[in-house]
Amino acid sequence: MQLVYFETIRADHAQDDVHAAVVAEMRSLAESIDGFTRWRDVDDGLLYWGVVMFETEAGALEWRDHPDHARINSEQSRGQLYTAFQVLAFEGVRANSYGND
Protein backbone atom coordinates (compact mmCIF):
# COMPACT_ATOMS: atom_id res chain seq x y z
CA MET A 1 0.00 0.00 0.00
CA GLN A 2 1.28 3.45 -0.93
CA LEU A 3 -0.11 6.56 0.75
CA VAL A 4 0.59 10.04 -0.59
CA TYR A 5 -0.05 12.99 1.74
CA PHE A 6 -0.45 16.40 0.10
CA GLU A 7 -0.90 19.86 1.56
CA THR A 8 -1.39 23.30 0.04
CA ILE A 9 -1.94 26.76 1.43
CA ARG A 10 -3.79 29.42 -0.54
CA ALA A 11 -2.98 33.11 -0.13
CA ASP A 12 -6.66 34.04 0.07
CA HIS A 13 -10.10 32.84 -1.03
CA ALA A 14 -10.14 34.87 -4.26
CA GLN A 15 -9.47 31.79 -6.41
CA ASP A 16 -11.38 29.14 -4.49
CA ASP A 17 -13.18 28.16 -7.70
CA VAL A 18 -9.84 27.56 -9.46
CA HIS A 19 -8.62 25.53 -6.48
CA ALA A 20 -11.80 23.41 -6.57
CA ALA A 21 -11.31 22.74 -10.28
CA VAL A 22 -7.65 21.74 -9.72
CA VAL A 23 -8.66 19.37 -6.92
CA ALA A 24 -11.46 17.79 -8.99
CA GLU A 25 -9.16 17.23 -11.95
CA MET A 26 -6.34 15.80 -9.82
CA ARG A 27 -8.75 13.46 -8.04
CA SER A 28 -10.25 12.30 -11.32
CA LEU A 29 -6.78 11.54 -12.62
CA ALA A 30 -5.89 9.57 -9.47
CA GLU A 31 -9.11 7.57 -9.72
CA SER A 32 -8.24 6.63 -13.32
CA ILE A 33 -4.95 4.98 -12.30
CA ASP A 34 -4.84 1.20 -11.85
CA GLY A 35 -4.53 0.39 -8.17
CA PHE A 36 -6.20 3.55 -6.87
CA THR A 37 -8.04 2.76 -3.65
CA ARG A 38 -8.92 5.95 -1.79
CA TRP A 39 -8.93 9.75 -1.76
CA ARG A 40 -9.65 11.68 1.41
CA ASP A 41 -9.26 15.44 1.76
CA VAL A 42 -10.03 18.37 4.02
CA ASP A 43 -10.44 22.01 3.01
CA ASP A 44 -9.81 23.94 6.23
CA GLY A 45 -9.89 27.64 5.47
CA LEU A 46 -6.83 28.38 3.36
CA LEU A 47 -5.20 25.06 4.27
CA TYR A 48 -6.11 22.12 2.05
CA TRP A 49 -4.71 18.66 2.77
CA GLY A 50 -5.45 15.05 2.05
CA VAL A 51 -4.26 11.57 1.25
CA VAL A 52 -4.50 9.41 -1.81
CA MET A 53 -3.87 5.68 -1.59
CA PHE A 54 -2.76 3.15 -4.18
CA GLU A 55 -2.35 -0.61 -3.88
CA THR A 56 1.27 -0.38 -5.03
CA GLU A 57 4.10 2.09 -5.35
CA ALA A 58 3.83 1.63 -9.13
CA GLY A 59 0.33 3.13 -9.08
CA ALA A 60 1.48 6.12 -7.03
CA LEU A 61 4.42 6.67 -9.37
CA GLU A 62 2.19 6.38 -12.43
CA TRP A 63 -0.05 9.10 -10.98
CA ARG A 64 2.93 11.30 -10.09
CA ASP A 65 4.57 10.89 -13.49
CA HIS A 66 1.41 11.20 -15.61
CA PRO A 67 1.63 14.12 -18.08
CA ASP A 68 -1.74 15.42 -16.91
CA HIS A 69 -0.45 15.50 -13.32
CA ALA A 70 2.34 17.82 -14.39
CA ARG A 71 -0.09 19.97 -16.35
CA ILE A 72 -2.55 20.24 -13.45
CA ASN A 73 0.26 20.91 -10.98
CA SER A 74 1.88 23.47 -13.26
CA GLU A 75 3.93 26.45 -12.25
CA GLN A 76 0.85 28.59 -12.90
CA SER A 77 -1.09 26.69 -10.23
CA ARG A 78 1.76 26.72 -7.73
CA GLY A 79 2.85 30.30 -8.31
CA GLN A 80 -0.53 32.00 -8.47
CA LEU A 81 -2.85 29.74 -6.52
CA TYR A 82 -0.78 28.30 -3.67
CA THR A 83 1.72 29.97 -1.39
CA ALA A 84 2.97 26.63 -0.06
CA PHE A 85 2.85 23.03 -1.23
CA GLN A 86 4.07 19.78 0.34
CA VAL A 87 3.91 16.11 -0.66
CA LEU A 88 5.01 13.11 1.41
CA ALA A 89 4.85 9.45 0.33
CA PHE A 90 4.55 6.54 2.74
CA GLU A 91 4.67 2.80 2.21
CA GLY A 92 2.30 0.63 4.23
CA VAL A 93 4.03 -1.57 6.75
CA ARG A 94 1.00 -3.44 8.06
CA ALA A 95 -2.76 -3.21 7.80
CA ASN A 96 -5.67 -4.22 9.95
CA SER A 97 -9.33 -3.47 9.35
CA TYR A 98 -12.78 -4.19 10.61
CA GLY A 99 -16.08 -3.83 8.79
CA ASN A 100 -16.64 -1.94 5.61
CA ASP A 101 -15.02 1.30 4.57
C-alpha positions in Angstrom: 0.0 0.0 0.0 1.3 3.4 -0.9 -0.1 6.6 0.8 0.6 10.0 -0.6 -0.1 13.0 1.7 -0.4 16.4 0.1 -0.9 19.9 1.6 -1.4 23.3 0.0 -1.9 26.8 1.4 -3.8 29.4 -0.5 -3.0 33.1 -0.1 -6.7 34.0 0.1 -10.1 32.8 -1.0 -10.1 34.9 -4.3 -9.5 31.8 -6.4 -11.4 29.1 -4.5 -13.2 28.2 -7.7 -9.8 27.6 -9.5 -8.6 25.5 -6.5 -11.8 23.4 -6.6 -11.3 22.7 -10.3 -7.6 21.7 -9.7 -8.7 19.4 -6.9 -11.5 17.8 -9.0 -9.2 17.2 -12.0 -6.3 15.8 -9.8 -8.7 13.5 -8.0 -10.3 12.3 -11.3 -6.8 11.5 -12.6 -5.9 9.6 -9.5 -9.1 7.6 -9.7 -8.2 6.6 -13.3 -4.9 5.0 -12.3 -4.8 1.2 -11.8 -4.5 0.4 -8.2 -6.2 3.6 -6.9 -8.0 2.8 -3.6 -8.9 5.9 -1.8 -8.9 9.8 -1.8 -9.7 11.7 1.4 -9.3 15.4 1.8 -10.0 18.4 4.0 -10.4 22.0 3.0 -9.8 23.9 6.2 -9.9 27.6 5.5 -6.8 28.4 3.4 -5.2 25.1 4.3 -6.1 22.1 2.1 -4.7 18.7 2.8 -5.4 15.1 2.1 -4.3 11.6 1.2 -4.5 9.4 -1.8 -3.9 5.7 -1.6 -2.8 3.1 -4.2 -2.3 -0.6 -3.9 1.3 -0.4 -5.0 4.1 2.1 -5.4 3.8 1.6 -9.1 0.3 3.1 -9.1 1.5 6.1 -7.0 4.4 6.7 -9.4 2.2 6.4 -12.4 0.0 9.1 -11.0 2.9 11.3 -10.1 4.6 10.9 -13.5 1.4 11.2 -15.6 1.6 14.1 -18.1 -1.7 15.4 -16.9 -0.5 15.5 -13.3 2.3 17.8 -14.4 -0.1 20.0 -16.4 -2.5 20.2 -13.4 0.3 20.9 -11.0 1.9 23.5 -13.3 3.9 26.5 -12.3 0.9 28.6 -12.9 -1.1 26.7 -10.2 1.8 26.7 -7.7 2.8 30.3 -8.3 -0.5 32.0 -8.5 -2.9 29.7 -6.5 -0.8 28.3 -3.7 1.7 30.0 -1.4 3.0 26.6 -0.1 2.8 23.0 -1.2 4.1 19.8 0.3 3.9 16.1 -0.7 5.0 13.1 1.4 4.8 9.5 0.3 4.6 6.5 2.7 4.7 2.8 2.2 2.3 0.6 4.2 4.0 -1.6 6.7 1.0 -3.4 8.1 -2.8 -3.2 7.8 -5.7 -4.2 10.0 -9.3 -3.5 9.3 -12.8 -4.2 10.6 -16.1 -3.8 8.8 -16.6 -1.9 5.6 -15.0 1.3 4.6 
